[in-house]
Amino acid sequence: MSETQYDIIVVGGGIVGLASAYKINCRYPDKKILVLEKEKEVAAHQTGHNSGVIHSGIYYKPGSYKAIHCVSGRRELVEFAKEHKIKHDICGKIIVATEESELAHMNKVFSNGQANGVEGIEIIDSKKIKEIEPACEGISGIWVPCCGIIDYPDVARTYVKLIEEKFNSKVMTGEKVIDFEKHDGYTTVITENHRFNAKYIVTCAGLQSDRIAKKEGQKSDAAIVGFRGDYYDLTEKGISKVKNLIYPVPNAKFPFLGVHFTRMIHGGVECGPNAVFVFKREGYKRTSFSAKDTWDAFTFGGTWKFFGKHWKFGLDEYRGAFSKAFFLKRLQKLIPTLEMDDIIVSHRSSMHAMALGPQGDMLDDFKIEYHGNAIHVLNAPSPAATASLAYGSEIEKMASQYFHF
């Protein structure tokens, strides 16, 4: 097998790995970078299966990585999309409270948005909700005009184009990393097809991030557990009931935003997702199963502690996965006139890589670990796609400092 020398190898061709390679090259145009992606296409998993929403930054704890980088990353992403003619639409969204018990958390979300510098947000009443989304019913809400929709796989492909055309770097698909060999001053990254040498390693492997880090030699106390999101599409009959984006007030205990309505950038409206534990990390079907993934999840103590804390939430999410009537009932909280023949099971689903700590706590923010000549991005949760350019800049700064560029 041939061996080729690079300055940096990035493992993972999702949107964060590609943005990181792009940003490092922007700062250091002479660095030769190789991005390795195991699938035939980049953005094949979390990036390519999300709803395509450009998030505002309103939900996140002020001062967190997510809050800071979502706001700056969103603005940079929109300018990037304009420059490179990537299809997008800043259409705005509403977050809707349907009962009094949700108002306290809705107000907290609004306060977070103000603290995070999210522009243009305002509290709206039921009349204004109706003006924006005539079919939606709510007692109060938040108007978020800077939200939008975009084609994230096209964003990722644009990163690839820039990496390969502007710099002396390369993105290779169909290259599954299976091992690392450590040498004095460099590492050999071994894929199923080739061997590549690099002075430095950056891993951004998403659903496989803990495993890749472990292969490289990093002993982390966190583990990835997968959650699938199932969707329904609005039929021709139901599609007129949604103009743009309608979200509920989220559950304060979870990083999921609740089932919502999203107009898609290439047409149609989807409803969802729920969030169900999966028995296969890359299993997009309701019946997908992997013995290895299941074993890894259930032999990690944090998984059981997580289930112990949140079993009721989990059961409700599974009901939504297998009962159309139950899913419809959740959607009717926002749009009461929605009927059974207004929705149809979507052909697509999403996957969410949740990093759990040993006590079953969700790591709801950026988690990076350093080991030898490697940086491991173990957790880059939503809004990673919206914030990819900002996350890429942050990883570039970390690499500059840690690798002493």
C-alpha positions in Angstrom: 0.0 0.0 0.0 1.3 3.5 -0.9 2.1 6.1 1.8 1.7 9.8 1.3 2.9 12.6 3.6 0.6 15.4 4.8 0.9 18.1 7.4 -2.5 17.4 8.9 -5.0 14.6 8.4 -8.6 15.3 9.4 -10.7 12.2 10.0 -14.4 12.8 9.2 -16.0 14.4 6.2 -19.0 15.9 7.9 -19.6 19.6 8.0 -17.4 20.2 11.1 -14.4 18.2 9.8 -14.6 19.9 6.4 -15.0 23.4 7.9 -12.0 22.8 10.2 -9.8 21.7 7.3 -11.0 24.7 5.3 -10.3 27.2 8.1 -6.9 25.8 8.9 -6.0 26.1 5.2 -7.3 29.7 5.1 -5.0 30.5 8.0 -2.1 28.4 6.7 -2.5 28.1 2.9 0.8 26.2 2.6 -0.3 23.3 4.9 -1.1 20.1 3.0 -4.3 18.7 4.6 -6.0 15.5 3.8 -9.7 14.9 4.9 -10.7 11.2 5.1 -14.4 10.2 4.9 -15.5 6.6 5.1 -18.7 7.0 3.1 -18.9 7.5 -0.7 -20.1 11.1 -0.2 -19.2 13.8 2.3 -21.9 14.9 4.7 -23.5 11.4 4.6 -24.7 11.2 8.2 -25.7 14.0 10.7 -25.0 16.8 8.2 -26.9 15.3 5.4 -29.9 14.1 7.4 -30.8 17.2 9.4 -33.7 19.5 8.6 -31.6 22.2 7.0 -32.4 24.9 9.5 -30.2 27.9 10.0 -30.5 28.3 13.8 -30.4 31.7 15.5 -28.6 30.9 18.8 -31.7 31.7 20.9 -31.8 28.5 22.9 -28.3 28.2 24.3 -26.9 29.0 27.7 -25.2 32.4 27.5 -21.4 32.1 27.3 -21.4 28.5 26.1 -19.5 27.5 23.0 -22.9 26.8 21.3 -24.3 30.3 22.1 -21.2 32.2 21.0 -20.5 30.2 17.9 -24.0 29.8 16.7 -24.6 33.5 16.5 -21.3 34.4 14.8 -21.3 31.2 12.7 -24.9 31.9 11.4 -23.9 35.3 10.2 -20.8 34.0 8.6 -22.7 31.1 7.0 -25.3 33.4 5.4 -22.5 35.5 3.9 -20.8 32.4 2.7 -24.0 31.1 1.1 -24.5 34.4 -0.7 -20.9 34.4 -1.9 -21.0 30.9 -3.2 -24.7 30.9 -4.4 -25.8 28.2 -2.1 -29.6 27.9 -1.9 -30.9 29.4 1.3 -33.8 31.5 2.7 -33.9 33.7 5.8 -37.6 33.2 6.3 -37.8 33.5 10.1 -39.5 31.2 12.6 -41.9 31.3 15.6 -41.5 29.5 18.9 -45.0 29.0 20.3 -46.3 28.5 23.8 -49.6 26.7 23.8 -50.3 26.6 27.6 -49.5 28.7 30.6 -47.0 26.2 32.1 -44.7 26.9 29.1 -44.4 30.6 29.5 -41.7 30.7 32.1 -39.3 28.6 30.0 -40.3 30.6 26.9 -39.3 33.8 28.6 -36.0 32.2 29.6 -35.4 31.2 26.0 -36.1 34.8 25.0 -33.7 36.1 27.7 -31.0 33.7 26.5 -31.5 35.1 23.0 -31.1 38.6 24.2 -28.0 37.7 26.1 -26.6 35.9 23.1 -27.1 38.9 20.8 -29.7 37.3 18.6 -31.0 40.2 16.5 -34.6 41.1 15.9 -36.3 38.7 18.3 -39.6 39.8 20.0 -42.3 38.4 22.2 -45.5 38.1 20.2 -49.1 37.5 21.2 -51.7 35.1 19.8 -52.9 37.7 17.2 -49.3 38.1 15.8 -48.8 34.3 15.8 -51.9 34.1 13.5 -50.6 36.8 11.2 -47.3 34.9 10.7 -48.8 31.3 10.7 -52.6 31.4 10.3 -53.1 27.8 11.1 -51.1 27.9 14.3 -52.7 28.3 17.8 -50.7 29.7 20.7 -51.1 32.0 23.7 -47.7 33.6 23.2 -44.6 33.2 21.2 -41.2 34.4 20.1 -40.6 35.8 16.6 -37.1 34.9 15.4 -36.6 36.7 12.1 -32.9 35.7 11.5 -33.7 31.9 11.3 -33.8 30.3 7.9 -33.3 27.2 5.8 -30.4 26.0 3.7 -28.9 23.1 1.8 -26.2 21.8 4.2 -24.9 19.0 1.9 -24.2 21.8 -0.7 -22.4 23.8 2.0 -20.2 20.8 2.7 -19.5 20.2 -1.0 -18.5 23.8 -1.3 -16.0 23.4 1.5 -14.6 20.4 -0.4 -14.3 22.5 -3.6 -12.5 25.3 -1.8 -10.1 22.9 0.0 -9.1 21.2 -3.2 -9.1 24.2 -5.6 -7.7 27.0 -3.4 -5.1 24.9 -1.5 -2.7 22.0 -1.9 -5.1 19.8 0.0 -7.4 16.9 -0.7 -10.7 15.2 0.4 -10.9 11.5 -0.1 -14.2 9.5 0.3 -14.5 5.8 0.6 -11.6 5.7 3.0 -12.6 4.2 6.3 -10.0 4.7 9.0 -9.2 1.4 10.8 -6.1 2.1 12.8 -3.2 4.5 13.7 0.5 3.8 13.9 2.5 6.1 16.0 6.1 7.1 15.0 8.6 9.7 16.1 7.3 13.0 14.7 4.4 11.6 12.7 1.4 9.2 12.6 0.4 6.7 10.0 -3.4 6.7 9.4 -4.4 3.3 8.1 -7.6 3.0 6.0 -9.1 -0.1 4.4 -7.4 0.9 1.2 -4.3 3.0 2.0 -1.8 4.3 4.5 -1.3 8.1 4.9 1.3 9.8 7.0 0.8 13.1 8.9 2.5 15.2 11.5 -0.8 16.0 13.1 -4.3 14.5 13.4 -7.7 16.1 13.9 -10.7 13.8 14.3 -14.2 15.0 13.8 -15.9 11.6 13.4 -19.5 12.5 14.6 -21.3 9.3 15.4 -18.0 7.4 15.6 -16.0 10.1 17.4 -15.4 8.1 20.6 -14.3 5.0 18.7 -11.9 6.9 16.4 -10.4 8.7 19.4 -9.9 5.4 21.2 -8.2 3.9 18.1 -5.8 6.8 18.1 -5.0 6.2 21.8 -7.2 8.7 23.7 -8.9 7.4 26.8 -12.0 9.5 27.2 -14.7 9.0 29.9 -17.4 10.0 27.4 -19.2 7.7 25.0 -21.5 8.3 22.0 -25.0 7.1 22.1 -27.2 7.5 19.0 -30.7 8.9 18.9 -32.8 8.7 15.7 -35.3 11.4 14.7 -38.3 10.2 12.7 -40.3 12.6 10.5 -43.6 13.0 8.7 -44.2 15.0 5.6 -47.2 17.2 5.0 -49.4 16.0 2.2 -50.7 18.3 -0.6 -53.8 18.7 1.6 -51.8 19.7 4.7 -49.0 21.7 3.3 -50.9 25.0 3.1 -51.2 25.0 6.9 -47.5 25.9 7.4 -45.8 28.9 5.9 -42.2 28.6 7.2 -40.9 27.3 10.6 -43.0 26.6 13.7 -41.4 25.3 16.9 -42.8 24.5 20.3 -41.2 25.7 23.5 -38.6 23.1 24.1 -38.4 20.7 27.1 -35.8 22.4 29.4 -34.3 19.0 30.4 -33.3 17.8 26.9 -31.1 19.1 24.0 -33.9 18.2 21.6 -36.2 21.0 20.4 -39.4 19.0 20.2 -41.5 18.1 17.2 -41.8 21.1 14.9 -42.7 22.1 11.3 -40.0 23.0 8.8 -40.4 24.2 5.3 -37.6 22.5 3.3 -35.2 24.4 1.0 -36.1 22.1 -2.0 -39.8 22.1 -1.4 -42.3 20.5 1.0 -42.8 20.7 4.7 -41.7 18.1 7.2 -42.8 17.5 10.8 -40.7 16.2 13.6 -38.4 14.8 14.8 -38.9 12.7 17.8 -35.7 11.4 19.6 -35.4 7.6 20.1 -32.5 5.6 21.3 -31.1 3.5 18.5 -29.6 0.0 18.5 -27.4 1.0 15.5 -25.5 4.3 15.4 -26.0 4.7 11.7 -29.3 3.0 11.6 -31.9 5.2 9.9 -34.7 2.7 9.8 -36.9 2.0 12.8 -35.8 -1.6 12.9 -32.1 -1.1 12.3 -29.8 -3.2 14.6 -26.1 -3.6 15.2 -24.9 -6.1 17.8 -21.7 -4.1 18.3 -23.4 -0.8 18.7 -25.9 -2.2 21.1 -23.2 -4.0 23.2 -21.1 -0.8 23.4 -24.1 1.2 24.5 -25.3 -1.2 27.1 -21.8 -2.0 28.6 -21.3 1.8 29.2 -22.5 2.6 32.7 -23.6 6.1 31.7 -26.3 4.6 29.3 -28.1 2.9 32.2 -27.9 6.0 34.4 -29.3 8.1 31.5 -32.2 5.6 31.1 -32.8 5.6 34.8 -33.2 9.4 34.8 -35.2 9.7 31.6 -37.2 6.5 31.1 -40.6 8.2 30.9 -39.3 10.7 28.2 -37.9 7.7 26.3 -41.2 5.7 26.3 -43.1 8.7 24.9 -40.5 9.1 22.1 -40.9 5.5 21.1 -44.7 5.9 21.0 -44.1 8.6 18.5 -41.9 6.4 16.4 -44.5 3.7 16.0 -47.8 5.4 16.4 -49.0 7.9 13.7 -51.9 8.9 15.9 -49.6 9.8 18.9 -47.3 11.7 16.6 -50.3 13.6 15.1 -51.5 14.5 18.6 -48.2 16.1 19.4 -48.3 18.1 16.1 -51.9 19.2 16.9 -50.7 21.1 19.9 -49.4 23.7 17.4 -51.8 23.2 14.6 -55.1 21.8 16.0 -56.8 21.5 12.5 -54.1 19.0 11.3 -55.8 15.7 10.4 -54.5 12.2 9.8 -54.5 12.5 6.0 -52.5 15.8 6.3 -49.4 13.8 7.2 -47.5 10.9 5.7 -44.5 9.0 7.0 -41.3 10.5 5.6 -38.7 8.4 3.7 -36.0 10.1 5.7 -34.8 10.2 9.3 -32.0 12.0 11.1 -29.3 10.8 13.6 -28.1 12.6 16.6 -24.8 11.7 18.3 -25.2 12.3 22.0 -22.1 12.3 24.1 -22.8 10.9 27.6 -20.6 11.1 30.7 -20.1 8.2 33.0 -22.9 9.4 35.3 -25.4 9.5 32.5 -25.2 13.2 32.0 -25.7 14.6 28.5 -22.6 16.6 27.3 -24.6 19.4 25.8 -21.7 21.5 24.5 -18.5 21.3 22.5 -16.0 18.7 23.9 -12.5 18.6 22.6 -9.7 16.4 24.0 -5.9 16.4 23.2 -3.6 13.4 22.9 -0.1 13.4 21.7 -0.1 14.9 18.2 -3.9 14.7 17.9 -7.0 16.8 18.6 -10.3 14.9 19.0 -13.6 16.6 18.6 -15.7 14.2 20.7 -18.9 16.3 20.8 -20.0 19.0 18.4 -23.8 19.0 18.9 -26.4 21.0 17.1 -26.1 23.8 16.0 -22.9 22.3 14.5 -24.1 22.8 10.9 -25.2 26.4 11.4 -22.0 27.1 13.4 -19.6 25.1 11.2 -17.5 28.0 10.0 -17.2 29.3 13.6 -16.4 25.9 15.0 -13.9 25.5 12.2 -12.2 28.8 13.2 -12.2 27.6 16.9 -10.6 24.3 15.9 -8.0 26.2 13.8 -7.1 28.3 16.9 -6.8 25.2 19.1 -4.7 23.5 16.4 -2.4 26.6 16.1 -1.8 26.7 19.9 -1.6 22.9 20.5 0.5 22.0 17.5 2.6 25.2 17.8 2.1 26.3 14.2 
